[in-house]
Amino acid sequence: MNPIWWQNDYETIRDRAGGLELPYWSHIELRGSDRDRFFNSLATNRLDDLKPGEGRETFLTDSKGHIVAHGMVLADEDSTSLVTAAPRGDVIVDHLAKYIVREDVQVADRSIQTALWYVGGSEADQALRQLGISAPQNPGDHTTAVLDGTPVKTCRVEITGPAGFLIVVPQGRARHMASLIPSAASLTLGRNQSD
Protein backbone atom coordinates (compact mmCIF):
# COMPACT_ATOMS: atom_id res chain seq x y z
CA MET A 1 0.00 0.00 0.00
CA ASN A 2 1.34 3.45 -0.95
CA PRO A 3 1.65 5.98 1.87
CA ILE A 4 -0.59 9.04 1.85
CA TRP A 5 1.27 11.93 0.15
CA TRP A 6 1.77 13.90 3.36
CA GLN A 7 2.71 10.96 5.60
CA ASN A 8 6.51 11.33 5.23
CA ASP A 9 6.35 15.09 5.93
CA TYR A 10 4.12 14.48 8.95
CA GLU A 11 6.45 11.80 10.35
CA THR A 12 9.46 14.10 9.87
CA ILE A 13 7.75 16.99 11.65
CA ARG A 14 6.60 14.71 14.47
CA ASP A 15 9.77 12.66 15.00
CA ARG A 16 12.66 14.96 14.05
CA ALA A 17 12.27 18.48 12.67
CA GLY A 18 10.45 19.70 9.62
CA GLY A 19 9.10 22.89 8.16
CA LEU A 20 5.82 23.59 6.46
CA GLU A 21 4.74 26.79 4.76
CA LEU A 22 1.25 28.00 5.73
CA PRO A 23 0.22 29.98 2.64
CA TYR A 24 -3.49 30.29 3.43
CA TRP A 25 -3.28 31.37 7.06
CA SER A 26 -4.33 34.87 8.11
CA HIS A 27 -2.59 37.46 10.25
CA ILE A 28 -4.84 40.14 11.79
CA GLU A 29 -3.42 43.08 13.74
CA LEU A 30 -5.17 45.30 16.29
CA ARG A 31 -3.78 48.63 17.50
CA GLY A 32 -5.09 51.31 19.83
CA SER A 33 -5.36 51.72 23.59
CA ASP A 34 -8.61 49.69 23.88
CA ARG A 35 -7.50 46.74 21.72
CA ASP A 36 -7.01 44.21 24.52
CA ARG A 37 -10.31 44.94 26.27
CA PHE A 38 -12.11 44.95 22.90
CA PHE A 39 -10.54 41.68 21.71
CA ASN A 40 -11.20 40.09 25.08
CA SER A 41 -14.95 40.79 24.72
CA LEU A 42 -15.14 38.71 21.52
CA ALA A 43 -12.91 35.78 22.52
CA THR A 44 -13.50 32.58 24.49
CA ASN A 45 -10.25 32.86 26.45
CA ARG A 46 -9.10 35.74 28.62
CA LEU A 47 -6.80 38.01 26.64
CA ASP A 48 -6.70 41.33 28.50
CA ASP A 49 -4.09 40.06 30.96
CA LEU A 50 -1.49 39.15 28.30
CA LYS A 51 1.87 40.88 28.60
CA PRO A 52 4.10 41.71 25.61
CA GLY A 53 5.76 38.50 24.44
CA GLU A 54 2.89 36.32 25.66
CA GLY A 55 0.15 34.65 23.65
CA ARG A 56 -2.86 32.44 24.11
CA GLU A 57 -5.00 30.15 21.99
CA THR A 58 -8.62 31.27 21.63
CA PHE A 59 -11.77 31.16 19.55
CA LEU A 60 -13.08 34.44 18.14
CA THR A 61 -16.88 34.60 18.31
CA ASP A 62 -19.74 36.85 17.28
CA SER A 63 -22.21 38.39 19.75
CA LYS A 64 -24.27 35.17 19.77
CA GLY A 65 -21.26 32.99 20.55
CA HIS A 66 -20.89 31.52 17.04
CA ILE A 67 -17.26 30.74 16.14
CA VAL A 68 -15.69 33.05 13.56
CA ALA A 69 -12.06 31.89 13.81
CA HIS A 70 -9.63 29.94 15.98
CA GLY A 71 -5.98 30.83 16.46
CA MET A 72 -3.19 32.28 18.58
CA VAL A 73 -3.43 35.79 19.97
CA LEU A 74 0.00 37.39 20.37
CA ALA A 75 0.49 40.47 22.54
CA ASP A 76 3.21 42.98 21.71
CA GLU A 77 4.07 46.40 23.08
CA ASP A 78 2.06 48.40 20.52
CA SER A 79 -0.22 45.79 18.94
CA THR A 80 -2.09 42.53 19.42
CA SER A 81 -2.27 39.97 16.61
CA LEU A 82 -4.40 36.97 15.72
CA VAL A 83 -2.66 34.27 13.68
CA THR A 84 -5.24 31.81 12.37
CA ALA A 85 -5.74 29.02 9.85
CA ALA A 86 -8.89 30.82 8.69
CA PRO A 87 -8.04 31.82 5.10
CA ARG A 88 -10.08 35.05 4.81
CA GLY A 89 -8.43 37.73 6.90
CA ASP A 90 -10.61 40.40 5.29
CA VAL A 91 -13.75 38.66 6.61
CA ILE A 92 -12.32 38.61 10.14
CA VAL A 93 -11.39 42.31 9.89
CA ASP A 94 -14.93 43.18 8.70
CA HIS A 95 -16.39 41.13 11.56
CA LEU A 96 -14.27 42.90 14.18
CA ALA A 97 -14.86 46.36 12.68
CA LYS A 98 -18.62 46.15 13.07
CA TYR A 99 -18.23 45.89 16.87
CA ILE A 100 -16.04 48.99 17.17
CA VAL A 101 -18.21 51.87 18.35
CA ARG A 102 -16.17 54.40 20.33
CA GLU A 103 -13.22 52.21 21.29
CA ASP A 104 -9.71 53.27 20.34
CA VAL A 105 -9.12 50.22 18.12
CA GLN A 106 -7.75 49.94 14.58
CA VAL A 107 -7.94 46.57 12.82
CA ALA A 108 -5.90 45.55 9.76
CA ASP A 109 -5.41 42.40 7.70
CA ARG A 110 -1.64 41.84 7.50
CA SER A 111 -1.95 38.50 5.68
CA ILE A 112 -0.58 39.72 2.35
CA GLN A 113 2.27 41.54 4.09
CA THR A 114 3.50 38.52 6.06
CA ALA A 115 4.40 34.90 5.38
CA LEU A 116 3.97 32.11 7.91
CA TRP A 117 5.72 28.79 8.51
CA TYR A 118 5.37 25.98 11.00
CA VAL A 119 8.55 24.28 12.27
CA GLY A 120 7.99 21.30 14.51
CA GLY A 121 9.36 18.03 15.83
CA SER A 122 11.47 16.78 18.69
CA GLU A 123 14.51 18.60 17.24
CA ALA A 124 12.70 21.85 16.40
CA ASP A 125 14.32 23.80 19.24
CA GLN A 126 17.75 22.77 17.97
CA ALA A 127 16.82 23.68 14.39
CA LEU A 128 15.82 27.19 15.48
CA ARG A 129 19.05 27.60 17.44
CA GLN A 130 21.00 26.70 14.29
CA LEU A 131 19.14 29.49 12.52
CA GLY A 132 20.10 31.86 15.32
CA ILE A 133 16.56 32.10 16.73
CA SER A 134 15.90 31.77 20.46
CA ALA A 135 13.07 29.25 20.96
CA PRO A 136 10.31 30.42 23.35
CA GLN A 137 9.70 27.90 26.14
CA ASN A 138 5.97 28.20 26.95
CA PRO A 139 3.02 27.76 24.56
CA GLY A 140 1.95 31.15 23.23
CA ASP A 141 5.19 32.88 24.17
CA HIS A 142 6.87 34.62 21.25
CA THR A 143 10.09 36.42 20.52
CA THR A 144 11.34 38.66 17.75
CA ALA A 145 14.80 38.29 16.27
CA VAL A 146 16.65 39.49 13.19
CA LEU A 147 17.80 36.67 10.91
CA ASP A 148 19.96 37.58 7.93
CA GLY A 149 18.52 41.10 8.00
CA THR A 150 14.94 39.84 8.29
CA PRO A 151 12.73 40.47 11.36
CA VAL A 152 11.39 37.08 12.47
CA LYS A 153 8.63 36.51 15.04
CA THR A 154 8.65 33.00 16.54
CA CYS A 155 5.76 31.66 18.64
CA ARG A 156 5.69 28.31 20.47
CA VAL A 157 2.53 26.32 19.66
CA GLU A 158 1.32 22.75 20.19
CA ILE A 159 0.05 21.67 16.77
CA THR A 160 1.83 18.35 16.11
CA GLY A 161 3.33 18.01 19.58
CA PRO A 162 4.93 20.03 22.35
CA ALA A 163 7.86 21.25 20.22
CA GLY A 164 6.38 23.40 17.48
CA PHE A 165 6.73 26.99 16.34
CA LEU A 166 4.91 29.47 14.13
CA ILE A 167 7.32 31.74 12.29
CA VAL A 168 6.13 35.09 10.89
CA VAL A 169 8.26 37.10 8.45
CA PRO A 170 7.66 39.99 6.03
CA GLN A 171 6.27 38.75 2.71
CA GLY A 172 9.12 40.40 0.81
CA ARG A 173 11.58 38.05 2.54
CA ALA A 174 9.46 34.90 2.25
CA ARG A 175 11.54 33.18 -0.45
CA HIS A 176 14.75 33.92 1.41
CA MET A 177 13.33 32.37 4.59
CA ALA A 178 12.14 29.37 2.59
CA SER A 179 15.75 28.69 1.66
CA LEU A 180 16.99 29.04 5.26
CA ILE A 181 14.39 26.99 7.15
CA PRO A 182 15.04 23.58 5.54
CA SER A 183 18.81 23.99 5.77
CA ALA A 184 18.76 24.08 9.57
CA ALA A 185 19.31 20.58 10.99
CA SER A 186 18.51 19.08 7.57
CA LEU A 187 14.88 20.07 7.81
CA THR A 188 12.47 18.97 5.14
CA LEU A 189 10.20 21.69 3.79
CA GLY A 190 6.66 20.47 3.29
CA ARG A 191 4.96 21.71 0.15
CA ASN A 192 1.28 22.18 -0.44
CA GLN A 193 0.26 19.62 -3.08
CA SER A 194 -1.64 22.23 -5.06
CA ASP A 195 1.51 24.35 -5.51
C-alpha positions in Angstrom: 0.0 0.0 0.0 1.3 3.4 -1.0 1.6 6.0 1.9 -0.6 9.0 1.8 1.3 11.9 0.1 1.8 13.9 3.4 2.7 11.0 5.6 6.5 11.3 5.2 6.3 15.1 5.9 4.1 14.5 9.0 6.5 11.8 10.4 9.5 14.1 9.9 7.8 17.0 11.6 6.6 14.7 14.5 9.8 12.7 15.0 12.7 15.0 14.1 12.3 18.5 12.7 10.4 19.7 9.6 9.1 22.9 8.2 5.8 23.6 6.5 4.7 26.8 4.8 1.2 28.0 5.7 0.2 30.0 2.6 -3.5 30.3 3.4 -3.3 31.4 7.1 -4.3 34.9 8.1 -2.6 37.5 10.3 -4.8 40.1 11.8 -3.4 43.1 13.7 -5.2 45.3 16.3 -3.8 48.6 17.5 -5.1 51.3 19.8 -5.4 51.7 23.6 -8.6 49.7 23.9 -7.5 46.7 21.7 -7.0 44.2 24.5 -10.3 44.9 26.3 -12.1 45.0 22.9 -10.5 41.7 21.7 -11.2 40.1 25.1 -14.9 40.8 24.7 -15.1 38.7 21.5 -12.9 35.8 22.5 -13.5 32.6 24.5 -10.2 32.9 26.4 -9.1 35.7 28.6 -6.8 38.0 26.6 -6.7 41.3 28.5 -4.1 40.1 31.0 -1.5 39.1 28.3 1.9 40.9 28.6 4.1 41.7 25.6 5.8 38.5 24.4 2.9 36.3 25.7 0.1 34.7 23.7 -2.9 32.4 24.1 -5.0 30.1 22.0 -8.6 31.3 21.6 -11.8 31.2 19.6 -13.1 34.4 18.1 -16.9 34.6 18.3 -19.7 36.8 17.3 -22.2 38.4 19.7 -24.3 35.2 19.8 -21.3 33.0 20.5 -20.9 31.5 17.0 -17.3 30.7 16.1 -15.7 33.1 13.6 -12.1 31.9 13.8 -9.6 29.9 16.0 -6.0 30.8 16.5 -3.2 32.3 18.6 -3.4 35.8 20.0 0.0 37.4 20.4 0.5 40.5 22.5 3.2 43.0 21.7 4.1 46.4 23.1 2.1 48.4 20.5 -0.2 45.8 18.9 -2.1 42.5 19.4 -2.3 40.0 16.6 -4.4 37.0 15.7 -2.7 34.3 13.7 -5.2 31.8 12.4 -5.7 29.0 9.9 -8.9 30.8 8.7 -8.0 31.8 5.1 -10.1 35.0 4.8 -8.4 37.7 6.9 -10.6 40.4 5.3 -13.7 38.7 6.6 -12.3 38.6 10.1 -11.4 42.3 9.9 -14.9 43.2 8.7 -16.4 41.1 11.6 -14.3 42.9 14.2 -14.9 46.4 12.7 -18.6 46.2 13.1 -18.2 45.9 16.9 -16.0 49.0 17.2 -18.2 51.9 18.4 -16.2 54.4 20.3 -13.2 52.2 21.3 -9.7 53.3 20.3 -9.1 50.2 18.1 -7.7 49.9 14.6 -7.9 46.6 12.8 -5.9 45.5 9.8 -5.4 42.4 7.7 -1.6 41.8 7.5 -2.0 38.5 5.7 -0.6 39.7 2.4 2.3 41.5 4.1 3.5 38.5 6.1 4.4 34.9 5.4 4.0 32.1 7.9 5.7 28.8 8.5 5.4 26.0 11.0 8.6 24.3 12.3 8.0 21.3 14.5 9.4 18.0 15.8 11.5 16.8 18.7 14.5 18.6 17.2 12.7 21.8 16.4 14.3 23.8 19.2 17.7 22.8 18.0 16.8 23.7 14.4 15.8 27.2 15.5 19.1 27.6 17.4 21.0 26.7 14.3 19.1 29.5 12.5 20.1 31.9 15.3 16.6 32.1 16.7 15.9 31.8 20.5 13.1 29.3 21.0 10.3 30.4 23.3 9.7 27.9 26.1 6.0 28.2 27.0 3.0 27.8 24.6 1.9 31.2 23.2 5.2 32.9 24.2 6.9 34.6 21.2 10.1 36.4 20.5 11.3 38.7 17.8 14.8 38.3 16.3 16.7 39.5 13.2 17.8 36.7 10.9 20.0 37.6 7.9 18.5 41.1 8.0 14.9 39.8 8.3 12.7 40.5 11.4 11.4 37.1 12.5 8.6 36.5 15.0 8.6 33.0 16.5 5.8 31.7 18.6 5.7 28.3 20.5 2.5 26.3 19.7 1.3 22.8 20.2 0.1 21.7 16.8 1.8 18.4 16.1 3.3 18.0 19.6 4.9 20.0 22.3 7.9 21.2 20.2 6.4 23.4 17.5 6.7 27.0 16.3 4.9 29.5 14.1 7.3 31.7 12.3 6.1 35.1 10.9 8.3 37.1 8.4 7.7 40.0 6.0 6.3 38.7 2.7 9.1 40.4 0.8 11.6 38.0 2.5 9.5 34.9 2.2 11.5 33.2 -0.5 14.7 33.9 1.4 13.3 32.4 4.6 12.1 29.4 2.6 15.7 28.7 1.7 17.0 29.0 5.3 14.4 27.0 7.1 15.0 23.6 5.5 18.8 24.0 5.8 18.8 24.1 9.6 19.3 20.6 11.0 18.5 19.1 7.6 14.9 20.1 7.8 12.5 19.0 5.1 10.2 21.7 3.8 6.7 20.5 3.3 5.0 21.7 0.2 1.3 22.2 -0.4 0.3 19.6 -3.1 -1.6 22.2 -5.1 1.5 24.3 -5.5 
